[in-house]
Amino acid sequence: MTHLADFNSGHTYFRYDEPGRRTVRQLPNGAVTYTGYDAASQTTSVFNRASNMDALPCVYYQYNDDGLPTKQAGTAGFSASGSMSRRSWWVDGGAHVREIPSGEGADAR
């Protein structure tokens, strides 16, 4: 793990995988971002956690055989009841958006 020291705000820590892609970033306030990649080094997921380990907005990406993005799915925030809502965006030139209710699970993506 490497880190960057900022004497005004503290230390930011980074972790990298074998090919040198940043996989973890921890901010001075304790918030953490985890980034996943496919074999072509394209970002497949960005998962965020607050310092108290609450989930923050996250995004998942899918690509076609040409490496172009075809789908994004992720959390869009919290509802009034405190449950997390998810939305799915299809990148097809038409910007179709469909909200996925929290109980539908990963199969709905």
C-alpha positions as CSV (number, residue, x, y, z in Angstrom):
1,M,0.0,0.0,0.0
2,T,1.3,3.5,-0.8
3,H,0.1,6.8,0.6
4,L,0.1,10.5,-0.1
5,A,0.5,12.8,2.9
6,D,-1.3,16.1,3.0
7,F,-0.4,17.9,6.2
8,N,-3.7,19.8,6.1
9,S,-6.0,16.9,5.8
10,G,-4.1,13.7,6.6
11,H,-3.0,10.6,4.6
12,T,-4.7,9.1,1.5
13,Y,-3.8,5.4,1.0
14,F,-3.7,3.5,-2.3
15,R,-3.5,-0.2,-3.2
16,Y,-2.6,-1.5,-6.6
17,D,-3.0,-4.9,-8.3
18,E,-0.2,-6.7,-10.1
19,P,-0.7,-4.9,-13.5
20,G,-0.5,-1.6,-11.6
21,R,-4.2,-0.6,-11.6
22,R,-5.5,1.2,-8.5
23,T,-7.9,-1.1,-6.6
24,V,-8.3,0.7,-3.3
25,R,-8.3,4.3,-2.2
26,Q,-8.8,5.3,1.4
27,L,-9.3,9.0,2.1
28,P,-8.2,10.8,5.3
29,N,-11.9,10.7,6.6
30,G,-11.9,6.9,6.3
31,A,-14.1,6.6,3.2
32,V,-12.9,3.8,0.9
33,T,-13.3,3.2,-2.9
34,Y,-12.8,-0.2,-4.3
35,T,-12.3,-0.5,-8.1
36,G,-12.6,-3.8,-10.1
37,Y,-11.3,-4.4,-13.6
38,D,-11.7,-7.0,-16.4
39,A,-8.9,-8.7,-18.3
40,A,-8.7,-5.7,-20.7
41,S,-8.2,-3.3,-17.7
42,Q,-11.6,-1.7,-18.2
43,T,-13.3,-0.7,-15.0
44,T,-16.1,-3.1,-14.1
45,S,-17.0,-1.8,-10.7
46,V,-16.6,1.1,-8.4
47,F,-17.8,0.4,-4.8
48,N,-17.7,3.1,-2.2
49,R,-17.9,2.8,1.6
50,A,-18.1,5.5,4.2
51,S,-15.8,5.4,7.2
52,N,-18.6,3.8,9.3
53,M,-18.8,1.1,6.5
54,D,-22.2,2.4,5.2
55,A,-22.5,1.7,1.5
56,L,-22.3,4.8,-0.7
57,P,-23.2,5.0,-4.4
58,C,-21.7,2.3,-6.5
59,V,-21.5,1.6,-10.2
60,Y,-21.0,-1.6,-12.3
61,Y,-20.1,-1.6,-16.0
62,Q,-20.5,-4.1,-18.8
63,Y,-18.7,-3.9,-22.2
64,N,-19.3,-5.6,-25.6
65,D,-16.7,-7.5,-27.5
66,D,-15.4,-4.3,-29.0
67,G,-14.7,-2.9,-25.6
68,L,-17.5,-0.3,-25.7
69,P,-19.7,0.2,-22.7
70,T,-23.2,-1.4,-23.0
71,K,-24.6,-1.2,-19.6
72,Q,-24.2,0.6,-16.3
73,A,-26.0,-0.4,-13.1
74,G,-25.6,0.9,-9.6
75,T,-26.9,2.4,-6.5
76,A,-28.4,5.8,-6.7
77,G,-28.7,6.7,-3.0
78,F,-31.0,6.1,-0.2
79,S,-34.8,6.3,-0.2
80,A,-36.9,8.0,2.5
81,S,-37.2,4.6,4.3
82,G,-33.5,4.3,4.5
83,S,-33.3,1.4,2.0
84,M,-30.9,1.8,-1.0
85,S,-32.5,2.3,-4.4
86,R,-30.7,1.1,-7.6
87,R,-31.0,2.4,-11.1
88,S,-29.9,0.8,-14.3
89,W,-28.7,2.8,-17.4
90,W,-28.3,1.3,-20.8
91,V,-25.8,2.9,-23.1
92,D,-27.4,2.4,-26.5
93,G,-27.6,5.9,-27.8
94,G,-31.1,6.4,-26.3
95,A,-30.1,6.7,-22.6
96,H,-32.9,4.4,-21.3
97,V,-33.2,4.5,-17.6
98,R,-35.1,2.0,-15.4
99,E,-35.2,2.0,-11.6
100,I,-34.7,-1.4,-10.0
101,P,-36.5,-1.8,-6.7
102,S,-34.2,-2.8,-3.8
103,G,-35.6,-6.3,-3.4
104,E,-35.1,-7.5,-7.0
105,G,-31.5,-8.4,-6.5
106,A,-28.6,-8.7,-9.0
107,D,-30.7,-10.7,-11.5
108,A,-32.6,-7.5,-12.3
109,R,-29.5,-5.8,-13.6
